Amino acid sequence: MTTETQIFNAVWSVIRRRILDRGVSATELCENVIRRLGRLHRAEGRLRAGDTVLDQDNTLLPLLARATSLGISLYHGNRRIASTSALGVGKPGEIGGYADAELVDVVLRKREIFKGSLKRNGLVYLVTARPLYPTTSPDEQAPIGMIEAFQSEQTFYESLVAAARIGVEQRTAAQEEAADGMEGVIHFLDDVARRLQLLALNGNIIAAQAGEYGRAFRVVCRELGTLADRAKGTVTDVRKLMQTMGLEAGEAHGEEFGRARSGAAGTSEGDPPLSV
């Protein structure tokens, strides 16, 4: 039997994989944008793309972070020279800090793309990183640095919870609105049933006073009473439907309807079948 925990783990596994895949695309996009600025090279201890200094960049990376909804960090060798974040991603990395040992081993030494989880400052991050080469020919030179995309798992959980809470509130508001609308229908049908019962009651009284001349009118009154019962039955069905949908109406309405049902009971019951 599948448990809620197993379902959650399966869903999270899919979400995690998609975040990492998005990270691969984000780092590739970042590399392409950087290369369009010009040749990558070191100058005066700083990493440059053409004439653009990439150290402590606060223009290019923020745009990429907002576009990809991920945090982006840039490394010169194994040292972080620029980092930015987006809403719901987590804190950016510390400028001047050094890359995790796993990143150095996979990205800079093995020259492969890293996709996995890393623990930083007590928090788990989903991280994707790729080597950044001076040229578009990786076999000719060693990586000059790295491009990293990251997402805090805790922050992501919190954003999911917030989104779920908003969704629940919106559904609750919609349910309340639907309940109000259905309650209006119930009141209308309830009022129609009471009016029909009163008409049937008064009509039977007048028909009885008319004697033989009121026989045909008594048939009409009987039909009015039947229609009133059908209206009351419809009210009951609508209330059951509301309960099934989780849109229970207040007990006061139910008590009011109960009094209406018993107010004029037996209006046409007990009368012998008549024909025109």
N, C-alpha and C positions, 0 to 999 in steps of 0.2 A: 504494500500500500504506500502510495506517494505521500509524504508529509509536506507541511508548509515549508519547512526548512529546505527540503530537497528542491521544491519548486523555486524558492527564492535563490538557492545556489545556482540552479540551472539558468534562471533569468539573469542573475548577476554575471555568470560566465559569458553569456552572449553580449551583455552591455560592456563588460571589460574588454572583450575581443574587439568590439567596434570602436571603443575609445582608442585602443592601441593602433588599430588600422587608420583611424582618423589622424593619429599622431604621425604615422608614416607619411601620409599625404601632406600634413602641415609642415613637416621638416623639409620635404621635397619642394614644396611651394616656397618656403623661406630661402632655400638654397638658390632656386631659380631667380628669385627677386634680387638676392644679393649679387649674383653673377651679372645681372643686367646693369649693375652700377659700375662695373669695371673689373679689372684684374685684381684678384686677391693677393695681398702681399703684406709684409711687416715693414713698418716705417716708424722710426723713433719709438720703438717698443710698443707700438699699437698696431692693431689689425685694421687694414683698410681694404675697401672695395673701390678701386679707382681712386678718386679724391675724397671719398666718404669715409670718415672714421667710424668704425663699428663699436668701439669701446663705449660703454655706457649709452648706447643708442636709446633714444626716447621718442623716436619718430617711426622708424620702420617696424620694429618689433611690436609696439602697441597696435599698429594697424593689422598686423598678421594675427596677433592674439585675438582681437575682436572678430576678425574674419573667420577664424577657425574655432573660436570658443575654447581655446587651450592656452596654457602658459607656454611661453617661448623663452629659451635661454640660449646664449651664444657663448662658446668657449674658444679661447685662444690657447691652443695646446690643451692642457687639462685645467686651466684656470678660467673661471666664469667672468666674462667681461661685460655682459649685458643680460638682463632678464626682465621680463614683464609678465603680467598675469591678466586674466579676464575675470569677469564676474562669475562666481561659482566654481572657480578653478583651484584657488588656494594662494598662499603667499608666494611671491616671486623669489628666486634664489638670491643669496647674498653676493653682491658684486665683490670680486676678489677671492671668493671661495673656490675650493677645488672640487673637481668632479669625483663622484663615487668610484670606488675601486672597480666595481663591476663595469661601469661605463668605460673606464680607462682600458680595462682588459679587452672588452668586446669591441669597442669602437676604435680606439687608437692603436691597440696592438694587433688585434685580429682583423681590423678594418671591416667590421660587419655592422649591420644595423641592430641595435639593442631594442628589445620589446619586452617589458616585464614590470615588476613591482620593486620599488626601492623604499627603504625607511629613512626618513629625514626628520630630525628634531621630534622624534616620537610619533610621526604621522606617516602613513603609507601613501606613496604616490605611484600612479601609473605613468611610466616613462617610456618614451620612444626617442632614440638618439641615432644620428647618422654621422659618419665622418665628413669633414669639410676639407676638400683638397684645394691647393693653390690653382690648379688647372682642372679641366674636364677630363684629364687622362690620369686616373688613379694609379696606374701601374708605374708611372714615372717618378712620383714623389710621395713622401709620407703625408698623412693628414696634417693640415695646419691648425685644425681645431675640430669642434663638434657643433652640431645644431641639435637642440633638445626640445621636445614638446612634453608637457607634463599636466597631470590632473590629480588633485588630491582626492583620495577615496572618501574621506570623511566629509569634505566640502560637497562632493557630488551627492553623497547620501542625504546631506542636509537640504540640498536643492531639490532632490527628489521628494523628500518629505514635505517641503514647503509647497511644491507643485501639487502634490497629492492633497494637501490640506486645502489649498485653493480650489481644487477640483471638487472636493467633498462639499465645501461651502457653496460653490456654485450649484452643485446638484441639489443640495438641501434647499437653497433658495428657489430653484426650479420646481422642486417637489412641493414646497409650501405654496408657490403660485398655482401649481396644478391642483393642489388640495383646495385652495380658495375657490378656484373656478368650478371644481366638481361640487363643492359645497353649495355654491350658488345654484347649480342645476338641481341639487337635492331639495333645496328650499323651494324652488319653483315647482317641482313635481309634488312636493308635500302640500304646497298651497293649492295646487290644482286638485289634488285628491280630496282635501277638506271641502273645497267649494263644490265639487261634484257630489260628495256625500250630503252636504246641506241641501243641494238642489234635489237630490233623490228623496231625502227625508221630507222636505216641504212639498214636493210633488206628490208623494204618496198620501200625505195628509189631505191635500186638496182633492186628489183622485177619490179618496175614501168618502169625502164629503159630497162629491158629485154622484156617488152611487154607480148605477149602470152606465151613465154617461162618461164616467172616468176610467173605464176599463182600458181603453186604448192608451190613455195617458200613463196608466200604471205600468204598461209594458215599456214605455219610454223611460220611466223612472228606474225600472229594473236595470235597463241597459246603462243608465248613468251610474248606478251603484256598482255594476260590474266593471265599468271603466275606472271608477274610483279605486276599486280593489287592485286593478292592474297597475294603476299609477303608484299605489303604495308598494306593490311587489317590485316595481322598477326601482323605487327608492332603496329597498332592501338589497337588491342586486348591485346597485351602484355602491352602496356602503361596503358590501363584501369585496367588491373589486378594489375599492380604496384600501381596505385592510391588506389585501393581497399585494398591492403595490407599495405598501408601507406609507400610505397617506391616510392614516386613521383620522376620522373626524372626532370632534369633542364629544364627551358623553352627554353634555347638555342637549346637543342636537338630537341624540338618540332618544333621550327621555322625552323631549318635546314631540318627536315623531311617534313615540309609544303612546303618549296621551292622545294624539290626533287619531291614532288607529282605534283606540277604545272609546273615543268620544261619541261616535254615532254608529257603533257596531249594531248589526242586525237591522239596518234600515229597511231592506227589502227581503230579509230572510224570513221564512215561514209563510210567505204568501203563496197561495196555490198557483200553478202554472195557468196563465191566461193567454188568450189568443184574440186577435182583433177580428 
